[in-house]
Amino acid sequence: MSMVRILLADDHEMVRAGLRSLLDGSEGMEVVGEARNGAEAFRMACELKPDVAVLDVSMPDMGGPEAAEKLARECPAVRVLALTMHDDRAHLTRMLEAGAAGYVLKRAAADELVRAIRVVAAGGTYVDPTLAGRMLRTTSPSRGIRDAPSPETLSGREEEVLRRIAWGQSNKQIAAELEISTKTVETYKARISDKLGLRSRTEMVRYALQQGWLADE
């Protein structure tokens, strides 16, 4: 098992200490840095290039969403996992739209956090089970996700692109892995949006959850 390198970002020192103890004691995981706020987390993530940056949503000097957005633009190889006390759909949606690949509640069991980190590090998307159900029950402003067409309406390549978007991959990552141009990825995204009526990444994640595509293997 390859070592998963992790950056922790939380403005509470005791929280960071507890997380470091937990993760350093987990097989195949290593905490390579700690940040006290979003700005520091962004800088350290770009310098240390961890596999996963575990970010608190509410931090001073740049919150989790802002840090996630900057990392998605400038350090896309760093996967972001939100670890937060906020269990409402609004914060979840904001982090997913910002580019986070996972969202876990601080009250979750320790083994759930470890599992989430492994899923995110492996290229998947992880949503806390208590919130995943809420996403599935939520409808988009324009149409209900439950009323969206079957994935059979997509071509094989369109479905593959949609799965990778839901997994949190950037256009550049998708293009590299599928050996196509980023412009072609954008074309596929436009076709997916037209066929399924999914207008945002959050809706695509919700659709993927409904299809069972985000379940870990």
N, C-alpha and C positions, 0 to 999 in steps of 0.2 A: 504494500500500500504506500503510495507516494505521500509525502508530508504536505498537509494543507497549512499554508502560512496565513495567519490571521492578524488583522489590525482591529483593535478595540477603540471605540470612540464613545465616551460618556462623560458628562461633566461631574459625576459623583465618583470620587476616588475609591470609596468602598465597593461600589458596584463593579468598577474595573478590576479591583483586586480579586473579588469573588469570581468574576468571569475568567480572569487569567488562571486562577487556581483550578477551576473546572476544566478549562480547555487544554491547558498544559498537561493536565493529568489524563487526558483522553488520547487514546492510541491514534497516531497519525496526525496529530494537530500540534501546532506551535504558534504561540502569540509572539509576533515580531515587533509589535509597537503598540503604544497607548496614546490616545489623543483626548484632550479635555474639552474640545469644542469642534464645530464643523470646519472652520478654517484650518485648524491644525490637522484635522483628519484628512482633508483634501491634500494638504502639502505632504504629509507623511505617506499617504497612499501612493502619490506620484513618485516619491523618492524610494520607498521600500518595495513597491509593487507586490503587495500581498495577493493571495488568491481570493480572499474574501475580506471585505471591510464590514465589520459589524457596527452599525451606526444607531445611536439613539435618535429618535425623531426630533425631540425638543432639546436643542443645545444652544448655548450662546455663541455669538460671533459666527453665524451661519448655521442654520438648522439642518436636520437630516435631509429634507427634500432638496435644499439648495446644494448641499454637498454631493448628493447623489446625482443631480443634474450635471454638475461640473465634472464629476468623475466619468459619467457616461460620455461626455463630449471629449474630454482630454485624456482620460486614462481608462478606456473602455474594457481593457483586459481585467480590471479589478471588479469583481462581482460584489454587489452591495446587498447586505442583509439587514433589514431594519429590526431592531430589538427595542420594544417600547411598551409603555404602560397603557397607551391609547388603544382601546378595543373598538373604536367606531369606524364605520365604513369610510368616512371622509378622509381620515388620516391614511388608511390603507390605500385608498384610491390615489391620493396625492403622492405617496411613495412609489407606487407602481408606475404612475405617469412620469415620475422623475427618473425612472430607470432602475429602481431596485428590483432584484430578482427574488427577494424573499421578505416575509413579514412575520415576525414571531413576537408573542406577548411575553413580557418579563415574568408574568406569573406562571408561564409554562414550565413543565418539568425539565430538569437539566438534560435528560436524554433527548427531549424534543429539540432543544437548541442544537445539540450536537448533530442530530439527524438533519436539521435544516441546513446547517453549515455544509455537511457532506453533499446534500442534494444541490445546493447552490454552487459549490465548488466544482461539481461534476457537470455543470452547465444547465441544470434544471431550475424550475421555479417552485418555491415553497411558500404556501400561505397557511397561517395558523388554522388548524381544523375548525375552530369555533367561528372564524371569520369567513372561511371558504364557503360554508353553508349560506351565509348572508349574501355573498356575492352571487351565488346561484339563484337566490330568491329575488334578486334585484333586477329590475328591467331598465333598459336604456331609455333616454328621453324619446327616441324616435320609434323604437320597436322593442318588443320583449325578446330577450335572448332565447327564451324557451320557444319562441315562434320563429327563430332564425332557421334558414334552410339547412338541410342535412349536409355534412361535409362531403357527401357524394357529389354535390354540385361543383366541387372544386376539382381541378386537375391534380394529378399526383404531385407535381412540382409546387402548385399553389398550396396544397395541404402541408407539404414539407416546410415551406416558407412560413406559413401560419404557426405551425408547431414551434419553429425556432424563434419566432417573435414572442410567442407566449413563454418560452423558456428564458427569455430575457436577453437574447443575442442581439447585437447591434446589426445594422445593415452591412457594415464592413465585415463583421464576423460571418454573417450568413453568406455573403458574396464569396468570401475566401473558402469556406467549407464546401459550398456547392459549385465552386469554380465558375461563377458568373459575375457580371459587373454589378456595382451598387445601383446603377440606373435600372438594371433588369430587376433587382430586388424591389425597387420602388414601383416598377410596373406590376409585379406580382401582388404587392400590397394593395395597389389601387384596384386590381381585379377582385381580390379577396373582399375588400371593402364594398365594392359594388354588388357582389354576389350574396354576401352574408349580412350586409348592413351594419358592419362593425366599424365604428368611426374612431376608436381610440385603442391604445394598447391595453387599457384596463378591460374594455369590452372583449378584446381578443383573449386575454387571460381568463376572463369569466367563461367565455365560450369553450376554451380548452379544458377548463375544469369540468364543465358539463359533459364534454366528450370523454373524460377520463384520461386525457393525454398527459396530465401533470402528475399522475400517480408515480411514485418512485418504483423502479424495477425491483 
